[in-house]
Amino acid sequence: MEALTPFYEVNEALVAMGAEKLNLCMQCGMCAGSCPWRIVDGPFNIRKLIRMAQLGVEGYESDDILYGCTTCNTCVLKCPRGVTIIDVVKAMRGMMAEAGTIPGVLKTATGSVHSNGNPWSEPREKRTTWMEGLDVPVFDENTEYLLFVCCTSAYDPRGQKVAQAMVKVLSAAGVSFGVLGEEESCCAESVRKIGDEELFMNMAQKNIKLYQGKGVKKIITTSPHCYYTYTQEYPEFGGEFEVVHYTQLLAELIEKGTVKLSKTLDKKVTYHDPCYLGRHSEVYDEPRALINAATGDNLVEMKRSRDKSLCCGAGGGRLWMETPPEWRFSDLRIHEAIETGATILATACPYCISMLEDSRKTVNKEDEIEIKDISELIAEAL
């Protein structure tokens, strides 16, 4: 019987993205054992997916298998051999994208990024709807920071409240910031995770050209996904900017006394670490410092926190995919938050906000716990 050609030798993209380390995989199972899918007993199994990649066999193409991975980075941190598992997944998805066979709902999202500059299938001119009633500065050559409001915060009604809170806090602090409004486009972070590398490259280069042309040197992001993309991926294409996630900037401003809080929120708050702020970018302390500043050290931790935080389930493009209730990590997260005795579950990511808000309704806990972005807590305590 003729030996199978290893999958990673067939796909040049795999090798280019570092997945040549596949031959280091010894099938120890640490990846699958740490994956959040094991908690909900879903169909996705990263160990089996890697094995398929090693052997070059088919069977990985279904929505819930190849597109089950949320790119939460837990498996990468657990792998004893340093296999860049997320890169393997992205490259396998890349083959599907090249063949035009990605799931239909993801085709809709990427198609909207291409035509509208956002994955929400909304017209570009609605990107500024969240600013109605606010005095939001326009970025010019005299502005220090570009405030990049991610697509979710720009178009999703719940996410818009996060962007509005950010404007309130930055204005109160006297920060020099501005937005580009309708000229802005998606950073395309989900596009790359979905596997459409060509579209990601085009969007990245377009955005970099726009920012450089406007004189942007510093960027504040509302989303950890945008933060990761600007800091870790845009430099590949010459996009060198000084980028901060808003929690980093606000924590610094409060420590310096630039932002002064006039009241303490008398509420117990627990914090959900977003995957792309925590495991991917190692930002753990600043969000907690902000919560404690707003509540008078009334932060309580869940059992799964920091690098062991439970993924909300929205990364890797899954924000736009339907997940059955019994497979939703965010449902479990609501229960874990309530167990702490907290009345507010805070986070610092628009994707997490969306998933947790949906789950709060799904598990009928709307009267027991609120979902808040940290920026909203700080705005309330001003």
C-alpha positions in Angstrom: 0.0 0.0 0.0 1.4 3.4 -1.0 2.2 5.6 1.9 0.2 8.8 2.3 2.0 12.0 1.7 1.9 14.1 4.9 -0.7 16.9 4.7 1.7 19.6 5.6 4.0 18.7 2.7 1.0 19.0 0.3 0.0 22.5 1.4 2.8 25.1 1.1 0.8 27.5 3.3 1.1 25.1 6.2 4.9 25.1 5.9 5.0 28.9 5.5 3.0 29.5 8.6 5.2 27.3 10.8 3.1 24.2 10.7 6.2 22.2 9.7 6.3 21.5 13.4 3.6 19.0 12.8 6.2 16.3 12.7 6.9 17.1 16.3 3.4 16.1 17.4 3.5 12.9 19.4 -0.3 12.6 19.8 0.0 13.0 23.6 -3.5 14.4 23.8 -2.6 17.5 25.9 -4.2 19.7 23.2 -7.6 17.9 23.2 -7.5 17.5 27.0 -7.2 21.2 27.6 -9.6 22.3 24.8 -12.9 23.9 26.0 -14.8 21.6 23.5 -14.1 18.7 25.9 -16.1 20.4 28.6 -19.2 20.5 26.5 -18.6 17.2 24.8 -18.9 18.7 21.3 -17.8 17.1 18.0 -14.6 19.1 17.6 -11.4 17.3 18.6 -8.1 19.1 17.9 -6.0 16.0 18.4 -8.0 14.2 15.7 -7.7 17.2 13.4 -3.9 17.3 13.8 -3.8 13.6 13.1 -5.7 14.1 9.9 -3.2 16.8 8.9 -0.3 14.5 9.6 -1.7 11.7 7.5 -3.3 13.7 4.8 -6.7 12.2 5.2 -10.0 13.8 4.5 -12.9 14.2 6.9 -12.0 17.5 8.5 -14.0 19.8 6.3 -17.4 20.0 8.1 -18.5 23.2 9.8 -18.2 21.7 13.3 -14.8 20.0 12.8 -12.5 22.3 10.8 -14.4 25.4 11.8 -15.0 24.4 15.4 -11.7 25.8 16.7 -12.1 29.2 18.4 -8.3 29.9 18.3 -8.4 30.4 22.0 -4.7 29.4 22.3 -5.2 27.0 25.2 -3.8 24.0 23.2 -0.8 26.0 22.0 0.2 26.9 25.5 -0.3 23.3 26.6 1.6 21.6 23.8 4.9 20.1 25.1 6.4 20.0 21.7 5.7 23.6 20.6 3.4 22.8 17.7 1.8 26.0 16.4 -1.7 24.4 16.3 -3.6 27.5 15.5 -1.4 28.1 12.4 -2.2 24.5 11.3 -5.9 25.1 11.6 -5.7 28.4 9.7 -3.8 26.9 6.9 -6.2 24.0 6.6 -9.0 26.5 6.4 -7.0 28.3 3.9 -7.2 25.4 1.5 -11.0 25.5 1.9 -11.0 29.2 1.2 -9.0 28.8 -1.9 -11.4 26.1 -3.1 -14.4 28.4 -2.3 -15.8 25.8 0.1 -15.9 27.6 3.5 -19.2 27.5 5.3 -21.9 29.8 3.8 -22.3 32.0 6.8 -18.6 32.7 6.8 -18.7 33.5 3.1 -21.3 36.1 3.9 -19.0 37.6 6.6 -15.9 37.7 4.4 -17.9 38.9 1.4 -19.2 41.8 3.5 -15.7 42.7 4.6 -14.7 42.8 1.0 -17.6 44.9 -0.2 -18.6 46.9 2.9 -15.5 47.0 5.0 -17.2 45.1 7.9 -18.4 41.5 8.5 -21.8 42.6 9.7 -23.4 43.0 6.3 -24.1 46.6 7.1 -23.4 49.6 4.7 -20.2 51.5 5.3 -22.2 54.8 5.9 -23.7 53.2 9.1 -20.3 52.8 10.7 -20.7 56.2 12.5 -24.2 55.5 13.8 -22.8 54.8 17.3 -21.6 58.4 17.5 -25.0 60.0 17.2 -25.5 62.5 20.1 -21.8 62.4 21.0 -19.1 64.9 20.3 -16.6 62.6 18.8 -13.4 64.2 17.4 -12.2 63.4 13.9 -8.6 62.3 13.7 -6.2 64.8 12.1 -2.4 65.4 12.0 -2.6 67.1 15.4 -4.3 64.1 17.2 -2.3 61.8 19.4 -4.4 58.6 19.2 -6.6 57.0 16.6 -9.5 55.4 18.5 -10.2 52.3 16.4 -13.7 51.2 17.2 -14.0 47.6 16.1 -16.8 46.5 13.7 -18.8 44.9 16.6 -18.7 48.0 18.6 -19.6 50.1 15.6 -22.6 48.0 14.3 -23.9 45.8 17.1 -26.4 47.7 19.3 -25.0 46.2 22.5 -21.4 46.8 21.4 -22.1 50.4 20.6 -22.5 51.1 24.3 -18.9 50.1 24.7 -17.7 52.6 22.1 -19.9 55.4 23.7 -18.4 54.7 27.1 -14.9 54.9 25.7 -15.6 58.3 24.3 -17.0 59.5 27.6 -13.9 58.3 29.5 -11.3 59.5 27.1 -13.0 62.9 26.9 -13.1 63.2 30.6 -9.4 62.3 30.8 -8.4 65.0 28.2 -6.9 62.4 25.9 -6.2 63.6 22.4 -8.0 61.1 20.3 -10.1 60.9 17.1 -11.8 58.5 14.7 -11.7 58.1 10.9 -15.4 57.4 10.7 -16.6 56.0 7.4 -13.1 55.8 6.1 -12.4 53.0 8.6 -12.5 49.3 7.6 -12.4 46.1 9.5 -8.9 45.1 10.7 -9.9 41.7 9.2 -8.8 39.6 12.2 -11.6 37.1 11.7 -10.9 36.9 7.9 -7.5 35.5 8.6 -8.8 33.0 11.2 -11.4 31.9 8.7 -8.7 31.2 6.2 -9.1 33.9 3.6 -5.4 35.0 3.6 -5.6 36.9 0.4 -8.5 39.1 1.6 -6.7 39.6 4.9 -3.5 40.8 3.2 -5.5 43.2 1.0 -7.4 44.7 3.9 -4.2 45.0 6.1 -2.3 46.7 3.3 -5.3 49.0 2.6 -5.6 49.9 6.3 -1.9 50.5 6.7 -1.8 52.8 3.7 -4.8 54.8 5.1 -3.3 55.1 8.6 0.1 56.1 7.3 -1.5 58.7 5.0 -3.4 60.2 7.9 -0.3 60.3 10.1 -1.5 57.7 12.6 1.2 56.7 15.0 -0.7 55.6 18.1 -3.9 53.5 18.2 -6.3 52.7 21.0 -8.4 49.5 20.3 -11.7 48.6 21.9 -11.2 44.9 21.0 -8.5 42.5 22.0 -8.8 40.9 18.6 -7.9 44.2 16.9 -5.2 44.7 19.4 -3.6 41.4 18.6 -3.9 41.9 14.8 -2.3 45.4 14.9 0.5 44.3 17.2 1.3 40.8 16.0 0.1 40.7 12.3 0.2 44.1 10.7 4.0 44.5 11.2 4.3 41.7 8.6 3.1 44.2 6.1 4.9 47.3 7.3 2.3 48.4 9.8 4.3 49.6 12.7 2.2 51.5 15.2 2.2 52.1 18.9 -1.0 50.1 19.9 -2.7 49.9 23.3 -5.8 48.1 24.3 -8.0 50.6 26.2 -7.6 48.8 29.5 -3.8 49.4 29.4 -4.3 53.1 28.7 -7.0 53.6 31.3 -5.1 51.7 34.0 -2.1 54.0 33.4 -4.2 57.2 33.4 -5.9 56.2 36.7 -2.6 55.3 38.3 -1.3 58.8 37.3 -4.4 60.5 38.5 -5.3 61.8 35.0 -8.6 59.9 35.3 -10.3 60.6 38.6 -13.3 58.5 39.7 -15.8 60.4 41.7 -17.7 57.4 43.2 -17.3 53.8 44.1 -19.7 51.3 42.6 -21.1 49.3 45.5 -21.3 46.0 43.6 -19.4 42.7 43.6 -17.8 42.1 40.1 -16.2 39.1 38.6 -14.0 39.3 35.5 -13.9 37.1 32.4 -10.4 37.2 30.7 -10.9 37.4 26.9 -8.7 34.9 25.1 -7.0 37.5 22.9 -6.3 39.8 25.7 -5.2 37.2 28.1 -3.7 34.0 26.6 -2.7 35.6 23.3 -1.5 39.0 24.6 -0.8 38.4 28.3 -2.7 41.4 29.5 -4.1 40.3 32.9 -3.4 42.9 35.5 -4.7 46.1 34.0 -8.3 45.0 33.6 -8.4 43.9 37.2 -6.8 47.2 38.4 -9.6 49.0 36.7 -12.4 46.9 38.2 -10.9 47.4 41.7 -10.6 51.1 41.1 -14.2 51.3 40.1 -15.6 49.1 42.9 -13.2 49.7 45.8 -11.4 46.4 45.5 -14.7 44.4 45.1 -13.4 42.0 42.4 -14.0 38.3 43.0 -12.3 35.7 40.8 -13.9 32.7 39.0 -12.2 29.4 39.3 -11.2 29.6 35.7 -9.3 32.8 35.4 -6.2 34.4 33.8 -4.5 31.9 31.4 -7.1 29.2 32.5 -10.1 31.4 31.6 -12.9 29.7 29.7 -13.2 30.8 26.1 -16.5 32.6 25.3 -16.7 30.7 22.0 -16.7 33.6 19.5 -13.1 33.6 18.2 -11.9 32.0 15.0 -14.9 33.3 13.1 -17.4 31.5 15.3 -19.1 34.7 16.3 -21.0 34.4 12.9 -21.7 30.7 13.2 -24.7 29.1 15.0 -23.7 27.0 18.1 -26.3 24.7 19.7 -27.1 25.7 23.3 -25.5 22.5 24.7 -22.2 23.4 23.1 -22.0 27.0 24.2 -19.0 27.7 26.5 -20.6 31.1 27.4 -23.6 29.4 29.0 -21.2 27.7 31.4 -19.4 31.0 32.0 -22.6 32.6 33.2 -23.1 29.8 35.8 -19.4 30.1 36.9 -19.8 33.9 37.4 -23.0 33.5 39.4 -21.3 31.0 41.7 -18.9 33.7 42.8 -21.7 35.8 44.3 -21.0 38.6 41.9 -23.9 40.7 40.4 -21.8 41.9 37.5 -19.8 39.9 35.0 -17.3 42.2 33.5 -15.1 41.7 30.5 -13.1 43.8 28.0 -14.0 42.4 24.6 -17.0 43.1 22.3 -17.1 39.4 21.2 -17.3 38.3 24.8 -20.0 40.9 25.6 -22.1 39.6 22.7 -21.8 35.9 23.6 -22.3 36.4 27.4 -25.3 38.6 26.8 -26.9 36.0 24.6 -26.1 33.2 27.2 -27.5 35.3 30.1 -30.9 35.1 28.2 -30.5 31.5 27.2 -30.0 30.3 30.7 -32.6 32.6 32.1 -30.3 34.5 34.5 -31.1 38.1 33.3 -32.3 39.0 36.8 -29.3 37.5 38.6 -26.3 39.1 36.8 -25.4 42.0 34.5 -22.9 41.9 31.7 -20.7 45.0 31.6 -17.6 46.0 29.7 -14.9 47.5 31.9 -15.2 50.8 30.0 -18.8 51.0 31.1 -17.8 50.5 34.8 -15.2 53.3 34.6 -17.7 55.6 32.8 -20.3 55.0 35.5 -17.7 55.7 38.3 -16.5 59.0 36.8 
